[in-house]
Amino acid sequence: MADERTDDCLAPEELDTYIVLTEAVSLLQYAVEEQLRAAGGLSLVQFQILMRLAFADGPLTMTDLADGLVYSRSGLTYQAGLLEKAGLITRTPCPDDERVVHAAITDAGRARIDRVLPGHLEVVRRLFLTPLDASDLRTLRAIMTRVRDHMRARPPRSAAAARRRTAAKAARPGRDAGGP
């Protein structure tokens, strides 16, 4: 495959694979979002937040949630605010570092997960898992794990944003140790 590829385009097989993957993900995501809204009034990211918190060993930092969900911190803060207003999560400042906020699921949040999860699993099973046999699942899991791990080897988005802020501050004139 690498022989067919140039620096500025994908080989036909690579492009076809990418198109099929993005279409399948879009179709599944659309169906999942419909089910979550109908069954629990949740967006996909709200469901993902609740699931992460429900299966965590304790509260998670907002940064850890954002990095785990691959979602912007500002977007996550907004979504968490909606969940908190609905009584599904709590957010509390970290006693050791005032810049850190911890999020935890409430009993109402767990009840919402319990209500929407069976329908969610039914959609995933019907649309995604039904056409696959055990061998397909093992192969797909191995491939997608390798791809995910390759992507996750890069620093998390929160680290990239922090690097950009540090670089921007350093580039400003008159911003040395003794300056304003």
C-alpha positions in Angstrom: 0.0 0.0 0.0 2.8 2.4 0.8 4.1 2.1 -2.8 0.8 3.5 -4.2 0.8 6.5 -1.8 2.2 9.9 -2.4 2.7 12.5 0.3 -0.5 14.4 -0.6 -3.1 11.7 -1.2 -4.3 8.3 0.1 -4.1 5.1 -1.9 -7.5 4.0 -3.2 -7.7 1.2 -0.6 -6.8 3.6 2.2 -9.4 6.2 1.1 -12.1 3.6 0.8 -11.3 2.2 4.2 -11.4 5.7 5.7 -14.7 6.5 4.0 -16.3 3.3 5.2 -15.1 3.8 8.7 -16.4 7.4 9.0 -19.7 6.5 7.5 -20.2 3.6 9.9 -19.2 5.7 12.9 -21.6 8.5 11.7 -24.5 6.1 11.3 -23.9 4.5 14.7 -23.4 7.8 16.4 -26.7 9.2 14.9 -28.7 6.2 16.1 -27.1 6.2 19.6 -27.7 10.0 20.0 -31.4 9.5 19.0 -31.8 6.7 21.6 -30.1 8.6 24.4 -32.2 11.8 23.8 -35.5 9.8 23.6 -34.7 7.5 26.6 -32.9 9.9 28.9 -32.7 13.5 27.5 -29.0 13.1 27.2 -26.5 14.1 24.5 -23.8 11.6 23.6 -21.2 13.5 25.4 -23.4 13.8 28.5 -23.9 10.0 28.4 -20.1 9.5 28.1 -19.5 11.8 31.1 -22.0 9.9 33.2 -20.6 6.5 32.1 -17.0 7.5 32.9 -18.0 8.8 36.3 -20.2 5.8 37.0 -17.4 3.3 36.4 -14.5 5.4 37.9 -13.1 4.4 41.3 -14.0 7.9 42.6 -14.3 11.5 41.4 -12.4 12.5 38.2 -10.8 15.8 37.4 -12.4 17.8 34.7 -9.1 17.7 32.7 -9.0 13.9 33.0 -12.6 13.7 31.8 -11.9 16.0 28.8 -8.8 14.1 27.8 -10.5 10.7 28.2 -13.5 11.8 26.1 -11.3 13.8 23.7 -13.5 16.9 24.3 -12.5 20.5 24.8 -12.3 21.6 28.5 -14.6 24.5 27.8 -17.2 22.2 26.1 -16.9 19.7 28.9 -17.4 22.4 31.5 -20.6 23.5 29.7 -21.9 19.9 29.5 -21.0 19.2 33.1 -22.8 22.4 34.1 -26.0 21.1 32.5 -25.5 17.7 34.2 -24.9 19.4 37.5 -28.0 21.6 37.1 -30.0 18.4 36.4 -28.6 16.9 39.6 -26.8 14.1 37.8 -23.3 15.0 38.8 -21.5 17.2 41.4 -18.4 19.3 40.9 -16.2 20.3 43.8 -12.9 22.2 44.0 -9.9 20.1 44.9 -8.8 20.9 48.4 -5.1 20.6 47.4 -5.2 22.7 44.2 -7.9 25.4 43.6 -7.4 25.2 39.8 -8.6 21.5 39.8 -12.3 20.6 39.8 -13.5 17.1 40.6 -16.6 15.6 39.2 -18.6 12.8 40.6 -21.9 11.0 39.6 -24.9 11.3 41.9 -27.5 8.7 42.7 -29.8 10.4 40.2 -27.0 10.2 37.6 -26.7 6.5 38.2 -30.4 6.1 37.9 -30.4 7.9 34.6 -27.6 5.6 33.3 -29.6 2.5 34.5 -32.6 3.8 32.6 -30.8 4.6 29.2 -28.2 1.8 29.2 -30.4 -1.1 28.1 -31.7 0.8 25.1 -28.2 2.0 24.3 -26.8 -1.5 24.4 -29.7 -2.7 22.2 -28.8 -0.1 19.5 -25.1 -0.9 19.7 -25.8 -4.6 19.4 -28.4 -4.3 16.6 -26.4 -1.9 14.4 -22.8 -2.7 15.2 -22.4 -6.1 16.7 -25.0 -8.2 14.9 -23.1 -8.5 11.5 -19.9 -9.5 13.3 -18.9 -13.0 14.4 -16.4 -13.7 17.3 -13.4 -13.7 14.9 -14.5 -10.4 13.4 -14.8 -8.9 16.9 -11.3 -10.1 17.9 -9.8 -8.7 14.7 -11.6 -5.4 14.9 -10.7 -5.0 18.6 -7.0 -5.7 17.8 -7.0 -3.3 14.9 -8.9 -0.5 16.7 -6.8 -0.9 19.9 -3.6 -0.5 17.8 -5.0 2.6 16.1 -6.3 4.1 19.4 -3.0 3.5 21.1 -1.1 5.1 18.2 -3.4 8.1 18.5 -3.2 8.3 22.3 0.6 8.2 22.2 0.4 11.9 21.4 0.1 14.3 24.4 -3.5 14.9 25.5 -5.3 17.9 24.1 -5.1 19.6 27.5 -1.3 19.4 27.4 -1.2 20.8 23.9 -3.3 23.8 25.0 -1.0 24.4 28.0 2.0 24.3 25.7 0.4 26.9 23.4 -0.5 29.2 26.3 3.1 29.0 27.6 4.6 29.7 24.2 2.2 32.6 23.7 3.2 34.1 27.0 6.9 33.7 26.3 6.5 35.4 22.9 4.9 38.6 24.3 7.3 41.5 24.5 8.0 42.9 28.0 7.0 39.7 29.8 10.1 38.8 31.6 10.6 37.9 35.3 10.8 41.6 36.3 8.1 42.9 34.0 4.4 43.5 34.5 
